[in-house]
Amino acid sequence: MPATPKKGRRFGGDAAHQRLMMANLVASLIAVVPGFDALLHGNKAYLAVTSLLGTAAFAGGLLMLISASDIGLAILMAAMVVLWAIATSHHMLIDAKVHGRRHFRLAA
């Protein structure tokens, strides 16, 4: 005999906490990112690749949540790892151009 679902705690606990969580979400979504204008007018390949990877991560996350799919989780994690690697190398290159720092040296 299947179990009857029980009503759990509400999202956020109480109404005040829900409003605070939603306000924080809205603030994060509309936050002004420093240098975003330069990104839009900068390297179009970087913007295109990261946008495609972000879309793939989003689709993988939805697939994972909707169907409890291992493939969705794998897509999400792979896209996140690649995005992290791209962002890290991009920041290192920008830092090297702006400040003249070298973060790694190739052995001769």
C-alpha positions as CSV (number, residue, x, y, z in Angstrom):
1,M,0.0,0.0,0.0
2,P,1.6,3.4,-1.0
3,A,2.3,5.9,1.7
4,T,0.3,9.1,1.8
5,P,2.5,12.2,1.2
6,K,2.8,14.4,4.3
7,K,2.9,18.1,4.1
8,G,6.4,19.4,5.0
9,R,7.7,22.7,6.1
10,R,6.9,25.7,3.9
11,F,9.6,27.1,1.7
12,G,11.5,29.5,3.9
13,G,9.8,28.5,7.2
14,D,7.6,31.5,7.6
15,A,6.3,34.4,5.4
16,A,8.9,36.9,6.6
17,H,11.7,34.5,5.8
18,Q,10.2,33.8,2.4
19,R,10.0,37.5,1.5
20,L,13.7,37.9,2.6
21,M,14.8,35.0,0.5
22,M,12.9,36.2,-2.6
23,A,14.3,39.8,-2.0
24,N,17.9,38.3,-2.0
25,L,17.1,36.4,-5.1
26,V,15.9,39.4,-6.9
27,A,18.9,41.5,-5.8
28,S,21.2,38.8,-7.1
29,L,19.4,38.6,-10.4
30,I,19.5,42.4,-11.1
31,A,22.9,43.1,-9.6
32,V,25.2,45.3,-11.8
33,V,28.3,43.3,-12.7
34,P,31.3,45.6,-12.9
35,G,32.9,45.3,-16.4
36,F,29.8,43.8,-18.0
37,D,29.6,46.5,-20.6
38,A,33.3,45.8,-21.5
39,L,32.5,42.1,-21.8
40,L,29.6,42.7,-24.2
41,H,32.0,44.8,-26.4
42,G,35.0,42.6,-25.9
43,N,35.8,39.1,-27.1
44,K,32.7,37.8,-28.9
45,A,34.1,34.2,-29.0
46,Y,34.5,34.2,-25.2
47,L,30.9,35.5,-24.7
48,A,29.5,33.0,-27.2
49,V,31.2,30.0,-25.7
50,T,30.4,30.8,-22.1
51,S,26.8,31.6,-23.1
52,L,26.4,28.2,-24.8
53,L,28.0,26.4,-21.8
54,G,25.7,28.3,-19.4
55,T,22.7,27.3,-21.4
56,A,23.9,23.7,-21.4
57,A,24.4,23.8,-17.7
58,F,20.9,25.3,-17.2
59,A,19.3,22.6,-19.5
60,G,21.3,19.8,-17.6
61,G,20.1,21.2,-14.3
62,L,16.5,21.3,-15.4
63,L,16.8,17.7,-16.8
64,M,18.3,16.6,-13.5
65,L,15.5,18.3,-11.4
66,I,12.6,17.2,-13.6
67,S,13.5,13.6,-14.3
68,A,16.1,12.9,-11.6
69,S,18.5,12.1,-14.4
70,D,22.1,11.1,-13.9
71,I,22.8,12.4,-17.5
72,G,21.4,15.8,-16.5
73,L,23.8,15.9,-13.5
74,A,26.7,14.9,-15.7
75,I,25.9,17.7,-18.2
76,L,25.6,20.2,-15.4
77,M,28.8,19.2,-13.7
78,A,30.8,19.1,-16.9
79,A,29.6,22.5,-18.0
80,M,30.4,24.0,-14.6
81,V,34.0,22.5,-14.6
82,V,34.6,23.9,-18.2
83,L,33.1,27.3,-17.2
84,W,35.3,27.4,-14.1
85,A,38.5,26.6,-16.2
86,I,37.6,29.2,-18.8
87,A,36.9,31.9,-16.2
88,T,40.1,31.2,-14.3
89,S,42.3,31.3,-17.3
90,H,40.4,34.5,-18.5
91,H,41.0,36.2,-15.2
92,M,44.7,35.2,-15.2
93,L,45.1,36.7,-18.7
94,I,43.4,39.9,-17.8
95,D,45.5,40.2,-14.6
96,A,48.6,39.6,-16.7
97,K,47.7,42.4,-19.2
98,V,46.6,44.9,-16.6
99,H,49.2,44.3,-13.9
100,G,52.0,42.6,-15.8
101,R,51.9,39.6,-13.5
102,R,52.8,36.1,-14.7
103,H,51.0,33.4,-12.7
104,F,52.9,30.5,-14.2
105,R,56.1,30.0,-16.1
106,L,56.8,27.3,-18.7
107,A,59.9,25.2,-18.1
108,A,62.6,25.9,-20.7
